[in-house]
Every structure is written in structure tokens, then in C-alpha cells.
């Protein structure tokens, strides 16, 4: 993810200097206590936000990138302050809106939770001379002197950003404190609506993400299906234990597994890439997709990565067009015609009254390792305004992204140490040769989340 410096106003810098202790932080790896236990936080049911935000996104013809999110409470400081943060597997920094700051540029609504560093006994500054500032975050940090505070600017995909200063503080997971965690104290927040969240928790491969700082061996999330009123969304991570953990949807026993791909020279090294080899329609491989459509190109374009902050899915345009043609053909065979077949080739919509009684083709994504992820209709069609139901898979000329709605209803496990993405599927649609499903799920530090969609933001 691109990182560029945004210089904070002088008043903001003076304010933060007054609030932080005088001693310089000793930047080191977080120490995980050996007796760490399983911790659970109850979820809030906010799936109405998912539906409404996704509808808004589709109705705006995807001119702005939306943001589907898992949000959980992070405890920061001594004594702990509770900060709701968005889980983002495509970004690195863990940050939150910091200190009341009338002179800062903040587009977040009044009442957004704000971290107060002067209320924490364990907060420390990160100076420009530290290795954290000089090596872990690329770019200029506004450093005129070694004793200056290390500044950052974290860009969202193609749109809003946040800027502030790096600090360290203690994160607490239940009764387990983890000291010296690097944390972004954001002063300027140019994101108009975090839907109640204070900031972001980066889960990418980057050096300052929670995954790297906590040395997480694997993490899992389950996004509750929109049509399951009893479902709960969960995010969890493991510090290496191996006991059982019951997830939502754990009765599903069929697992697929595909290697997590290393980024090529021109790709973003922080993202989680997978190799998509094809798309199945009603159990048949769609052979009209040209070979190599989803491959990484020499300039770093193409390829496939996953996101927890984008509600819809993007497919490389050649793959999208082949899939769209096949779906149109199958619906036409039932006497159903799209409402926008000629005027809008970037979307596929039907009248909802016809769609509800139609036999909808079932899709599955096929990954390297011959593992197929079977999708439910709700993973790729959504009812929007105007009495229409639309495909939530859209075309892209820059690569493919697997979004939130497509992933909903299955456990998604990122085995960092083993280099695998594992996912539960609902039936035995696993192509011959796929790895055997794991018999056990590791004991994990667990946070049960509220799930919501944030406001639109541009991706491509």
C-alpha cells in the first residue's frame, strides 16, 4: 500500500508533544506471555448496515469503492481504553483517532471514540532515530532531527487517508497484556465515516501489522451470512496453541486449501495473493475464460488478492465477460432477460420478481491445488433499489479482488506459517487432488465482531 507523508499542522504537533512522556520508547518485538488464554468478545448484530451499504454501493454503479468491514474492540493503554477498529487484511498500520484536536482535519462524526495518550501510563513515543521509523515504514517522515517524532501518512486505496505520529503502548487481550506495540496516533482523519470505528487494525503481511507484531501463526474470520439472523461474525488468531475452537458454521466439514502466493517484484508485498485458475458454473469449468486470465503480469498487474474492506468482488475483465455471457445465456434459457444488457456491460441485473422464482446458476471459484470454493447465491447476487437484483461481481482491468460478500458464510483461515489459505465450503465440491481437510482448528485468541459496511471509497 502506498505510503506518503502528510505534514501535520504545527498546533497538532505541539499538542501531542505535551501529552506524550519525555522518555524515548525502546522499539522491540512484542513479548507474548506463555500463559495466553482464549478470549471472546460478544458480537453486535449490525447486518442491516451491510445490506444497506452494499445496496448503496451497487446503486452508485461502483463509482466509489465501498468498504465491508469486521470491527472489533481493541484495548490500548494502561489503564486500557476500548477502541473499535476495522479489521483490514490489506493494510499494515494499527491506528486510531488520537487526542481531541480542534485544529486537525477530521471528517469523522462527533462522538467517534478517541485515544487519549495522557490517560495511559505505558504510552511512549517513537523517534525518528528508531529502527521502527527508519526501516519499517517506507518514505519521508518529516524528520529534521533524530529526536523528532516519527510521522506517518497511511493511504486508503485511492481515496481518503490519515496522518499522525507513531507511538508504542500496551495492548490487552482479556487479561493478557502485550507491551511495546507500535500504534498510530492519528490526528488528521480524512475518512468521512468509519461507522463508529476509531481506526483500523492492519492484518496484512507488513512489519507493523498485528500479524507481524504479535507473531501470529494463523488467523481466521467468519462473516455471518446476511440471510442468517442467528449467525455471528468472528475473527480470531493463534499464537501457536493447538486446541480445538468452535467457529460459527463449524458443522461444515469440507475444507479447501490453496497456497498463499508470494508477491512478485512489482506487486504489493503486504497483500494476501492466491492463484485463481478458473470459475465453475453448475459444476462445470467455464472453458471460455482465456488461459492465464488471472495470472500476474510482468508489470505487477493482474493476480488475485483478498479483502475484508471491499464488499463486492472484482474479476479481471476477460474472466468477468465470459462469466457474464454464461449467466445471461442460462437465464435467457428460462425466459429471463437482464434489464441492462445493452447499456451497461459492467453490471448484470434482473427484475427481482423474476429472479426470486428463477433457477440461479451456482458458481464456484477454483484455486491452485484444485480446491473449489462453492458459493451460495447470496455470495454473488444482491437485491437493490428499483426492484432489481444485481450481480456483485464486477469487471476490473488491474487485477482481481475477492470481497466481503463473496467470502461470507465460511471460515477463512490464513495459515501464515504454513503458507496456505484454508476455507470451509458447504459441500464436497473439492476437485480431485485437493489437500485433505484439517482435523483440528488451533486454539486462538478470539474476538467476536460486529460486521458492517463503511462508506464508499475508490479501489481502482
The 8 nearest C-alpha neighbors of each residue, nearest first, counted from 0:
[[1, 2, 267, 90, 154, 269, 156, 89],
 [0, 2, 154, 3, 153, 156, 155, 267],
 [1, 3, 153, 154, 152, 0, 138, 137],
 [4, 2, 152, 138, 5, 1, 153, 139],
 [3, 5, 152, 151, 139, 140, 6, 2],
 [4, 6, 152, 162, 7, 3, 151, 150],
 [7, 5, 4, 8, 141, 162, 150, 152],
 [8, 6, 5, 11, 9, 12, 163, 162],
 [7, 9, 11, 10, 6, 12, 103, 102],
 [8, 10, 12, 11, 13, 7, 14, 6],
 [9, 11, 13, 8, 12, 14, 102, 7],
 [10, 12, 14, 8, 9, 13, 15, 7],
 [13, 11, 9, 15, 14, 10, 16, 8],
 [12, 14, 16, 10, 15, 11, 9, 17],
 [15, 13, 11, 17, 12, 16, 10, 18],
 [14, 16, 18, 12, 17, 13, 19, 11],
 [17, 15, 13, 19, 18, 14, 12, 20],
 [16, 18, 14, 15, 19, 13, 20, 12],
 [17, 19, 15, 117, 16, 116, 14, 20],
 [18, 20, 16, 17, 15, 117, 21, 123],
 [21, 19, 22, 123, 18, 124, 122, 17],
 [20, 22, 23, 19, 124, 123, 16, 17],
 [23, 21, 20, 24, 123, 124, 19, 25],
 [24, 22, 124, 123, 25, 21, 125, 126],
 [25, 23, 123, 124, 125, 26, 22, 167],
 [24, 26, 27, 23, 179, 125, 129, 123],
 [27, 25, 24, 131, 179, 129, 28, 130],
 [28, 26, 25, 29, 179, 180, 131, 30],
 [29, 27, 30, 212, 26, 179, 180, 213],
 [28, 30, 179, 212, 180, 178, 213, 31],
 [29, 31, 177, 28, 32, 178, 213, 179],
 [30, 32, 177, 29, 33, 213, 35, 238],
 [33, 31, 34, 35, 30, 175, 177, 176],
 [32, 34, 35, 31, 36, 30, 238, 175],
 [33, 35, 32, 36, 175, 31, 37, 174],
 [36, 34, 33, 32, 175, 37, 31, 444],
 [37, 35, 34, 38, 444, 175, 443, 173],
 [36, 38, 444, 443, 445, 39, 442, 35],
 [39, 37, 445, 444, 173, 36, 446, 172],
 [40, 38, 446, 445, 447, 41, 37, 444],
 [39, 41, 447, 446, 42, 38, 448, 445],
 [42, 40, 447, 39, 43, 448, 446, 449],
 [43, 41, 448, 449, 447, 44, 40, 231],
 [42, 44, 449, 45, 448, 41, 450, 231],
 [43, 45, 46, 449, 42, 450, 231, 47],
 [44, 46, 47, 48, 450, 451, 43, 449],
 [47, 45, 49, 48, 44, 225, 451, 450],
 [46, 48, 50, 45, 49, 51, 451, 44],
 [49, 47, 46, 51, 451, 50, 45, 52],
 [50, 48, 46, 451, 452, 52, 47, 51],
 [49, 51, 53, 47, 48, 52, 54, 46],
 [50, 52, 54, 48, 53, 49, 55, 47],
 [53, 51, 55, 54, 49, 50, 452, 48],
 [52, 54, 56, 50, 55, 51, 49, 57],
 [55, 53, 383, 51, 57, 56, 52, 58],
 [56, 54, 52, 58, 53, 57, 59, 51],
 [55, 57, 53, 59, 54, 58, 61, 65],
 [58, 56, 60, 54, 59, 55, 61, 53],
 [57, 59, 55, 60, 56, 54, 383, 384],
 [58, 60, 56, 57, 61, 62, 55, 63],
 [61, 59, 57, 58, 62, 56, 346, 63],
 [62, 60, 63, 59, 56, 57, 64, 58],
 [61, 63, 60, 59, 64, 457, 56, 456],
 [64, 62, 457, 456, 61, 455, 65, 458],
 [457, 65, 63, 456, 455, 458, 61, 62],
 [455, 66, 64, 456, 309, 454, 56, 310],
 [65, 67, 309, 308, 453, 452, 310, 455],
 [66, 68, 452, 308, 310, 309, 403, 453],
 [69, 67, 308, 451, 452, 307, 450, 85],
 [68, 70, 450, 86, 85, 448, 449, 451],
 [71, 69, 85, 84, 449, 448, 86, 450],
 [70, 72, 448, 83, 84, 73, 449, 446],
 [71, 73, 83, 82, 81, 84, 74, 70],
 [72, 74, 82, 81, 83, 75, 71, 84],
 [75, 73, 81, 171, 79, 80, 170, 82],
 [76, 74, 170, 79, 80, 169, 73, 171],
 [77, 75, 79, 119, 169, 78, 168, 80],
 [78, 76, 119, 79, 120, 121, 169, 75],
 [77, 79, 76, 119, 80, 120, 118, 75],
 [80, 78, 76, 77, 75, 74, 81, 171],
 [79, 81, 75, 74, 76, 82, 78, 114],
 [82, 80, 74, 73, 72, 79, 75, 83],
 [81, 83, 73, 72, 197, 84, 74, 112],
 [84, 82, 72, 196, 71, 197, 73, 70],
 [85, 83, 199, 198, 196, 70, 71, 197],
 [84, 86, 70, 199, 200, 69, 68, 87],
 [87, 85, 200, 69, 70, 199, 201, 84],
 [88, 86, 201, 89, 307, 202, 90, 200],
 [87, 89, 202, 203, 90, 201, 306, 307],
 [88, 90, 203, 87, 270, 306, 202, 269],
 [91, 89, 201, 203, 88, 87, 92, 202],
 [92, 90, 201, 208, 205, 203, 207, 202],
 [91, 93, 201, 208, 207, 94, 90, 200],
 [94, 92, 200, 201, 182, 199, 183, 208],
 [95, 93, 183, 198, 199, 182, 184, 92],
 [96, 94, 198, 197, 185, 184, 97, 183],
 [95, 97, 185, 113, 197, 198, 114, 186],
 [96, 98, 114, 184, 185, 113, 186, 95],
 [99, 97, 115, 114, 100, 113, 96, 116],
 [98, 100, 101, 97, 113, 115, 186, 114],
 [99, 101, 103, 102, 98, 11, 186, 14],
 [102, 100, 103, 99, 104, 105, 11, 10],
 [101, 103, 100, 11, 104, 10, 8, 105],
 [104, 102, 187, 100, 101, 186, 105, 11],
 [103, 105, 187, 188, 106, 102, 189, 186],
 [106, 104, 188, 187, 107, 189, 103, 190],
 [105, 107, 191, 189, 190, 188, 108, 104],
 [106, 108, 191, 192, 105, 190, 109, 111],
 [109, 107, 111, 110, 106, 192, 191, 105],
 [110, 108, 111, 107, 112, 106, 105, 195],
 [109, 111, 112, 108, 195, 113, 107, 197],
 [110, 112, 109, 195, 197, 108, 113, 107],
 [113, 111, 197, 110, 82, 114, 196, 96],
 [112, 114, 96, 97, 98, 111, 115, 197],
 [113, 115, 97, 98, 96, 116, 95, 112],
 [114, 116, 98, 117, 118, 97, 113, 119],
 [117, 115, 118, 119, 114, 122, 18, 19],
 [116, 118, 18, 119, 115, 19, 120, 122],
 [119, 117, 116, 115, 120, 78, 77, 76],
 [120, 118, 77, 76, 116, 121, 117, 122],
 [119, 121, 77, 122, 118, 76, 78, 117],
 [122, 120, 119, 168, 77, 76, 169, 123],
 [123, 121, 168, 167, 119, 120, 116, 76],
 [124, 122, 24, 167, 166, 20, 168, 23],
 [123, 125, 166, 24, 23, 167, 126, 165],
 [126, 124, 166, 165, 24, 149, 148, 23],
 [127, 125, 148, 149, 128, 129, 146, 147],
 [126, 128, 149, 145, 129, 147, 132, 148],
 [129, 127, 145, 126, 130, 146, 133, 132],
 [130, 128, 131, 132, 127, 126, 133, 125],
 [131, 129, 133, 132, 134, 128, 135, 26],
 [132, 130, 135, 129, 133, 134, 26, 136],
 [131, 133, 130, 129, 127, 134, 149, 136],
 [134, 132, 130, 131, 129, 135, 136, 127],
 [135, 133, 130, 131, 136, 132, 137, 129],
 [134, 136, 131, 206, 132, 137, 133, 207],
 [135, 137, 134, 132, 138, 133, 131, 2],
 [138, 136, 135, 134, 2, 139, 133, 132],
 [137, 139, 3, 140, 136, 2, 4, 133],
 [140, 138, 141, 4, 137, 3, 142, 151],
 [139, 141, 150, 142, 149, 151, 4, 138],
 [142, 140, 139, 143, 150, 6, 149, 4],
 [141, 143, 140, 144, 127, 147, 145, 149],
 [144, 142, 141, 147, 145, 146, 127, 140],
 [143, 145, 146, 147, 142, 127, 128, 148],
 [144, 146, 128, 127, 147, 126, 142, 143],
 [145, 147, 144, 126, 127, 148, 128, 142],
 [148, 146, 144, 145, 127, 126, 142, 149],
 [147, 149, 126, 127, 125, 150, 164, 146],
 [148, 150, 127, 126, 164, 165, 140, 125],
 [151, 149, 164, 140, 163, 148, 165, 141],
 [152, 150, 162, 163, 4, 164, 140, 153],
 [151, 153, 162, 4, 3, 5, 161, 2],
 [154, 152, 161, 2, 160, 162, 151, 155],
 [155, 153, 160, 2, 1, 156, 152, 159],
 [154, 156, 160, 159, 158, 157, 153, 0],
 [157, 155, 458, 158, 457, 154, 456, 459],
 [156, 158, 457, 458, 155, 459, 159, 154],
 [157, 159, 155, 156, 457, 456, 160, 154],
 [158, 160, 189, 190, 155, 154, 157, 161],
 [161, 159, 154, 189, 155, 153, 188, 190],
 [160, 162, 188, 153, 187, 152, 189, 185],
 [163, 161, 152, 187, 185, 151, 5, 186],
 [162, 164, 185, 186, 184, 151, 150, 187],
 [165, 163, 150, 184, 149, 183, 151, 166],
 [166, 164, 183, 125, 149, 182, 184, 150],
 [165, 167, 124, 125, 182, 123, 181, 183],
 [168, 166, 181, 180, 123, 179, 182, 122],
 [167, 169, 122, 179, 180, 121, 76, 178],
 [168, 170, 178, 76, 177, 179, 75, 180],
 [171, 169, 75, 177, 74, 176, 76, 178],
 [170, 172, 176, 74, 175, 177, 173, 75],
 [173, 171, 175, 174, 176, 170, 38, 74],
 [172, 174, 175, 38, 171, 176, 39, 36],
 [173, 175, 172, 176, 171, 35, 36, 38],
 [174, 176, 172, 171, 173, 35, 177, 32],
 [177, 175, 171, 170, 178, 172, 174, 169],
 [176, 178, 170, 169, 171, 31, 30, 29],
 [179, 177, 169, 180, 168, 29, 176, 170],
 [180, 178, 167, 168, 169, 29, 181, 27],
 [179, 181, 167, 168, 178, 169, 29, 182],
 [182, 180, 167, 166, 179, 165, 207, 168],
 [181, 183, 166, 93, 167, 94, 165, 180],
 [182, 184, 94, 165, 185, 164, 93, 166],
 [183, 185, 97, 164, 163, 95, 94, 165],
 [186, 184, 163, 96, 97, 162, 95, 183],
 [185, 187, 163, 97, 103, 162, 96, 188],
 [186, 188, 104, 162, 103, 161, 105, 185],
 [189, 187, 161, 105, 190, 106, 104, 186],
 [188, 190, 159, 160, 106, 161, 105, 191],
 [189, 191, 159, 188, 106, 192, 107, 160],
 [192, 190, 106, 107, 189, 193, 108, 454],
 [191, 193, 194, 107, 190, 454, 453, 108],
 [192, 194, 196, 195, 453, 107, 191, 190],
 [195, 193, 192, 196, 453, 454, 452, 451],
 [194, 196, 193, 111, 197, 83, 112, 192],
 [197, 195, 83, 193, 84, 198, 194, 85],
 [196, 198, 95, 112, 96, 83, 84, 82],
 [199, 197, 95, 84, 94, 196, 96, 85],
 [198, 200, 85, 84, 94, 93, 201, 86],
 [201, 199, 93, 86, 85, 84, 87, 202],
 [200, 202, 91, 90, 208, 92, 87, 93],
 [203, 201, 88, 208, 210, 209, 87, 91],
 [204, 202, 88, 89, 91, 90, 269, 205],
 [203, 205, 269, 270, 206, 211, 208, 202],
 [206, 204, 269, 91, 203, 208, 207, 211],
 [205, 207, 211, 208, 135, 204, 212, 91],
 [208, 206, 205, 92, 91, 212, 211, 209],
 [209, 207, 91, 201, 210, 202, 211, 92],
 [208, 210, 212, 211, 202, 213, 201, 207],
 [209, 211, 215, 208, 202, 213, 214, 212],
 [212, 210, 214, 208, 206, 209, 213, 207],
 [211, 213, 209, 214, 210, 29, 207, 208],
 [214, 212, 215, 211, 210, 209, 29, 31],
 [213, 215, 211, 212, 210, 216, 238, 209],
 [216, 214, 210, 213, 238, 217, 237, 236],
 [215, 217, 415, 416, 237, 238, 239, 214],
 [218, 216, 414, 415, 413, 237, 215, 236],
 [219, 217, 236, 413, 235, 412, 237, 414],
 [220, 218, 412, 235, 411, 234, 236, 413],
 [219, 221, 234, 233, 411, 410, 235, 222],
 [220, 222, 410, 233, 232, 409, 223, 411],
 [223, 221, 407, 232, 408, 224, 220, 233],
 [222, 224, 232, 230, 408, 231, 407, 221],
 [225, 223, 408, 407, 226, 227, 222, 230],
 [224, 226, 227, 46, 223, 50, 228, 49],
 [225, 227, 224, 228, 377, 223, 230, 229],
 [228, 226, 230, 224, 229, 225, 223, 231],
 [229, 227, 230, 226, 225, 224, 231, 44],
 [230, 228, 227, 231, 223, 226, 44, 224],
 [231, 229, 223, 227, 228, 232, 224, 247],
 [232, 230, 223, 233, 247, 42, 229, 44],
 [231, 233, 222, 223, 221, 448, 447, 449],
 [234, 232, 447, 221, 220, 448, 446, 231],
 [233, 235, 220, 446, 219, 447, 445, 221],
 [236, 234, 445, 219, 218, 444, 446, 443],
 [235, 237, 218, 443, 444, 217, 219, 445],
 [238, 236, 443, 239, 217, 444, 216, 215],
 [237, 239, 215, 216, 240, 443, 236, 214],
 [238, 240, 237, 216, 241, 441, 215, 442],
 [241, 239, 442, 441, 238, 242, 237, 443],
 [240, 242, 441, 442, 239, 243, 440, 439],
 [243, 241, 442, 441, 240, 244, 440, 439],
 [244, 242, 440, 442, 441, 439, 245, 241],
 [245, 243, 442, 440, 246, 441, 242, 443],
 [244, 246, 249, 243, 247, 440, 248, 250],
 [247, 245, 249, 248, 244, 233, 410, 221],
 [246, 248, 249, 231, 245, 221, 230, 232],
 [247, 249, 250, 246, 251, 409, 408, 410],
 [250, 248, 246, 251, 247, 245, 252, 410],
 [249, 251, 248, 252, 247, 246, 245, 253],
 [252, 250, 249, 425, 253, 248, 423, 424],
 [251, 253, 250, 254, 423, 249, 425, 424],
 [254, 252, 424, 423, 251, 427, 436, 426],
 [255, 253, 423, 436, 422, 424, 252, 256],
 [254, 256, 370, 422, 421, 423, 429, 371],
 [257, 255, 421, 420, 370, 434, 422, 419],
 [256, 258, 420, 368, 419, 367, 366, 259],
 [259, 257, 419, 418, 260, 420, 273, 256],
 [258, 260, 419, 273, 418, 272, 420, 271],
 [261, 259, 272, 273, 258, 262, 274, 271],
 [262, 260, 263, 259, 272, 268, 271, 273],
 [261, 263, 268, 266, 260, 267, 264, 272],
 [262, 264, 266, 265, 261, 299, 268, 267],
 [263, 265, 266, 262, 299, 268, 267, 298],
 [266, 264, 299, 263, 298, 267, 297, 262],
 [267, 265, 299, 263, 262, 264, 268, 300],
 [266, 268, 269, 270, 0, 262, 265, 263],
 [269, 267, 262, 270, 266, 204, 261, 205],
 [268, 270, 204, 205, 203, 267, 271, 89],
 [271, 269, 89, 268, 203, 267, 272, 204],
 [270, 272, 304, 305, 259, 273, 269, 260],
 [273, 271, 304, 260, 303, 259, 270, 305],
 [274, 272, 259, 260, 303, 304, 275, 258],
 [273, 275, 367, 366, 276, 303, 272, 260],
 [274, 276, 366, 277, 365, 293, 273, 367],
 [277, 275, 366, 365, 367, 274, 293, 278],
 [278, 276, 365, 275, 364, 279, 284, 285],
 [277, 279, 364, 285, 365, 363, 284, 280],
 [278, 280, 284, 363, 283, 285, 282, 362],
 [279, 281, 362, 283, 282, 361, 360, 284],
 [282, 280, 361, 283, 360, 362, 279, 363],
 [281, 283, 280, 279, 284, 363, 362, 361],
 [284, 282, 279, 280, 281, 285, 278, 286],
 [283, 285, 279, 286, 278, 280, 282, 277],
 [284, 286, 279, 287, 278, 283, 288, 280],
 [287, 285, 288, 284, 289, 277, 278, 283],
 [286, 288, 285, 321, 289, 318, 322, 290],
 [287, 289, 318, 286, 321, 285, 290, 317],
 [290, 288, 292, 287, 291, 317, 318, 286],
 [289, 291, 292, 288, 293, 276, 286, 287],
 [290, 292, 294, 293, 289, 276, 295, 288],
 [293, 291, 290, 289, 294, 318, 317, 315],
 [292, 294, 302, 291, 301, 275, 315, 295],
 [295, 293, 302, 291, 292, 301, 296, 274],
 [294, 296, 302, 301, 300, 299, 293, 297],
 [295, 297, 300, 299, 298, 301, 294, 302],
 [296, 298, 299, 295, 300, 265, 263, 264],
 [297, 299, 296, 300, 265, 266, 295, 264],
 [300, 298, 265, 266, 296, 297, 295, 301],
 [301, 299, 296, 397, 298, 398, 295, 302],
 [398, 300, 302, 295, 397, 296, 294, 293],
 [301, 303, 295, 294, 293, 398, 399, 300],
 [304, 302, 399, 272, 400, 273, 398, 274],
 [303, 305, 272, 400, 271, 273, 401, 270],
 [306, 304, 401, 400, 271, 402, 272, 303],
 [307, 305, 402, 308, 309, 88, 401, 89],
 [306, 308, 403, 87, 68, 309, 88, 67],
 [309, 307, 66, 67, 68, 306, 87, 310],
 [308, 310, 66, 67, 402, 65, 311, 307],
 [311, 309, 67, 403, 402, 404, 66, 65],
 [310, 312, 402, 391, 309, 404, 392, 403],
 [313, 311, 402, 392, 401, 400, 393, 391],
 [312, 314, 393, 400, 399, 394, 392, 395],
 [315, 313, 399, 394, 319, 395, 316, 393],
 [314, 316, 395, 398, 399, 318, 396, 317],
 [315, 317, 394, 319, 395, 318, 396, 320],
 [318, 316, 320, 319, 315, 321, 292, 288],
 [319, 317, 321, 288, 316, 315, 320, 322],
 [318, 320, 316, 322, 314, 317, 321, 394],
 [321, 319, 323, 317, 322, 318, 316, 324],
 [320, 322, 324, 318, 319, 323, 288, 287],
 [323, 321, 319, 325, 320, 324, 326, 318],
 [322, 324, 320, 326, 325, 321, 319, 327],
 [325, 323, 327, 321, 322, 326, 320, 328],
 [324, 326, 328, 322, 323, 327, 329, 321],
 [325, 327, 323, 329, 328, 324, 330, 322],
 [326, 328, 324, 330, 325, 329, 331, 323],
 [329, 327, 331, 325, 326, 330, 324, 332],
 [328, 330, 332, 326, 331, 327, 325, 333],
 [329, 331, 327, 335, 333, 332, 328, 326],
 [332, 330, 335, 334, 328, 333, 329, 336],
 [331, 333, 329, 330, 334, 328, 335, 327],
 [334, 332, 331, 330, 335, 329, 357, 358],
 [333, 335, 331, 332, 336, 330, 329, 357],
 [336, 334, 331, 330, 333, 337, 353, 332],
 [335, 337, 331, 338, 334, 330, 349, 327],
 [338, 336, 349, 340, 339, 348, 347, 335],
 [337, 339, 349, 348, 340, 336, 350, 347],
 [338, 340, 337, 342, 343, 341, 348, 347],
 [341, 339, 337, 342, 338, 343, 344, 347],
 [342, 340, 339, 343, 344, 338, 337, 345],
 [341, 343, 339, 340, 344, 345, 338, 346],
 [344, 342, 345, 339, 346, 341, 340, 347],
 [343, 345, 346, 340, 342, 341, 347, 339],
 [344, 346, 343, 394, 393, 347, 320, 60],
 [347, 345, 344, 343, 348, 393, 390, 389],
 [346, 348, 390, 389, 337, 339, 345, 349],
 [349, 347, 389, 388, 337, 338, 387, 390],
 [350, 348, 337, 388, 387, 338, 351, 354],
 [349, 351, 387, 353, 352, 386, 354, 388],
 [350, 352, 387, 354, 388, 353, 386, 355],
 [351, 353, 350, 354, 355, 356, 386, 387],
 [354, 352, 351, 350, 355, 356, 357, 335],
 [353, 355, 351, 357, 356, 352, 350, 349],
 [354, 356, 353, 357, 352, 351, 358, 350],
 [357, 355, 354, 353, 358, 352, 359, 351],
 [358, 356, 354, 355, 359, 353, 333, 330],
 [357, 359, 360, 356, 330, 333, 354, 355],
 [358, 360, 357, 361, 376, 330, 354, 329],
 [361, 359, 281, 280, 362, 358, 326, 329],
 [362, 360, 281, 280, 359, 376, 374, 375],
 [361, 363, 280, 374, 279, 281, 373, 360],
 [362, 364, 373, 279, 372, 374, 278, 371],
 [363, 365, 278, 372, 371, 277, 279, 366],
 [366, 364, 371, 277, 276, 370, 278, 275],
 [367, 365, 275, 276, 370, 274, 369, 368],
 [366, 368, 369, 274, 257, 276, 275, 370],
 [367, 369, 433, 257, 370, 366, 432, 256],
 [370, 368, 430, 433, 367, 366, 432, 365],
 [369, 371, 429, 255, 433, 366, 368, 430],
 [372, 370, 365, 429, 364, 428, 363, 373],
 [371, 373, 364, 363, 424, 374, 365, 370],
 [374, 372, 363, 371, 424, 362, 428, 364],
 [375, 373, 363, 362, 378, 372, 376, 361],
 [374, 376, 377, 378, 361, 373, 379, 362],
 [375, 377, 378, 379, 380, 374, 361, 359],
 [378, 376, 375, 380, 379, 381, 404, 225],
 [379, 377, 405, 404, 376, 375, 374, 380],
 [378, 380, 391, 377, 390, 376, 405, 392],
 [381, 379, 390, 389, 377, 391, 376, 378],
 [382, 380, 388, 389, 383, 390, 377, 391],
 [381, 383, 388, 387, 389, 351, 380, 384],
 [384, 382, 54, 387, 388, 381, 385, 386],
 [385, 383, 386, 387, 382, 58, 54, 388],
 [384, 386, 387, 383, 350, 388, 351, 382],
 [385, 387, 351, 384, 350, 383, 388, 352],
 [388, 386, 350, 351, 349, 385, 383, 382],
 [387, 389, 382, 351, 381, 349, 348, 383],
 [390, 388, 348, 380, 381, 347, 391, 382],
 [389, 391, 380, 347, 392, 379, 348, 381],
 [390, 392, 379, 311, 380, 389, 393, 312],
 [391, 393, 312, 390, 313, 311, 379, 314],
 [392, 394, 313, 312, 314, 391, 345, 346],
 [395, 393, 316, 314, 313, 319, 315, 345],
 [394, 396, 315, 316, 397, 314, 313, 398],
 [397, 395, 315, 316, 398, 394, 301, 314],
 [398, 396, 300, 301, 395, 315, 399, 459],
 [301, 399, 397, 302, 315, 300, 396, 395],
 [398, 400, 314, 303, 313, 315, 302, 304],
 [399, 401, 313, 304, 305, 312, 303, 402],
 [402, 400, 305, 312, 306, 304, 313, 405],
 [403, 401, 312, 311, 310, 309, 306, 405],
 [402, 404, 310, 406, 405, 307, 67, 309],
 [405, 403, 378, 407, 406, 310, 402, 311],
 [404, 406, 378, 403, 402, 407, 379, 401],
 [407, 405, 403, 404, 409, 408, 402, 378],
 [408, 406, 222, 404, 224, 405, 409, 223],
 [407, 409, 224, 223, 222, 406, 221, 410],
 [410, 408, 423, 407, 221, 411, 424, 406],
 [409, 411, 221, 423, 422, 220, 412, 219],
 [410, 412, 422, 219, 220, 421, 409, 221],
 [411, 413, 219, 421, 218, 420, 414, 422],
 [414, 412, 420, 217, 218, 415, 419, 219],
 [415, 413, 217, 419, 417, 418, 416, 420],
 [414, 416, 418, 217, 216, 417, 413, 419],
 [415, 417, 216, 418, 414, 217, 419, 215],
 [418, 416, 414, 415, 419, 216, 217, 258],
 [417, 419, 415, 259, 414, 416, 258, 420],
 [420, 418, 258, 259, 414, 417, 257, 421],
 [419, 421, 413, 257, 256, 412, 259, 258],
 [422, 420, 256, 412, 255, 411, 419, 413],
 [423, 421, 411, 255, 410, 254, 412, 424],
 [424, 422, 254, 409, 410, 253, 255, 251],
 [423, 425, 253, 426, 254, 372, 373, 422],
 [424, 426, 251, 253, 423, 373, 427, 252],
 [427, 425, 428, 424, 253, 373, 251, 429],
 [426, 428, 429, 253, 425, 424, 254, 430],
 [429, 427, 426, 371, 430, 373, 372, 424],
 [428, 430, 371, 370, 427, 433, 431, 255],
 [429, 431, 369, 370, 433, 432, 371, 428],
 [432, 430, 433, 429, 369, 370, 434, 368],
 [431, 433, 369, 430, 434, 368, 370, 429],
 [432, 434, 369, 370, 368, 431, 430, 429],
 [435, 433, 256, 436, 432, 255, 368, 370],
 [434, 436, 437, 433, 254, 255, 256, 432],
 [437, 435, 254, 438, 253, 434, 255, 252],
 [438, 436, 439, 435, 440, 254, 434, 421],
 [439, 437, 436, 440, 435, 252, 243, 254],
 [438, 440, 437, 243, 441, 242, 241, 244],
 [439, 441, 243, 244, 442, 242, 241, 438],
 [442, 440, 241, 242, 243, 240, 443, 439],
 [443, 441, 242, 241, 240, 243, 244, 237],
 [444, 442, 237, 236, 445, 235, 37, 441],
 [443, 445, 37, 236, 38, 235, 237, 36],
 [444, 446, 235, 38, 39, 443, 236, 37],
 [445, 447, 40, 39, 234, 235, 448, 233],
 [448, 446, 233, 40, 42, 41, 234, 39],
 [449, 447, 42, 71, 233, 70, 232, 446],
 [448, 450, 43, 42, 70, 44, 45, 69],
 [451, 449, 69, 45, 68, 70, 448, 46],
 [452, 450, 49, 68, 48, 45, 67, 46],
 [453, 451, 67, 49, 66, 68, 52, 48],
 [452, 454, 66, 194, 193, 67, 451, 455],
 [453, 455, 65, 192, 66, 456, 452, 52],
 [65, 456, 454, 64, 63, 66, 453, 56],
 [455, 457, 64, 63, 65, 158, 458, 454],
 [64, 456, 458, 63, 157, 158, 459, 156],
 [459, 457, 156, 64, 157, 456, 63, 158],
 [458, 457, 157, 397, 156, 64, 395, 396]]
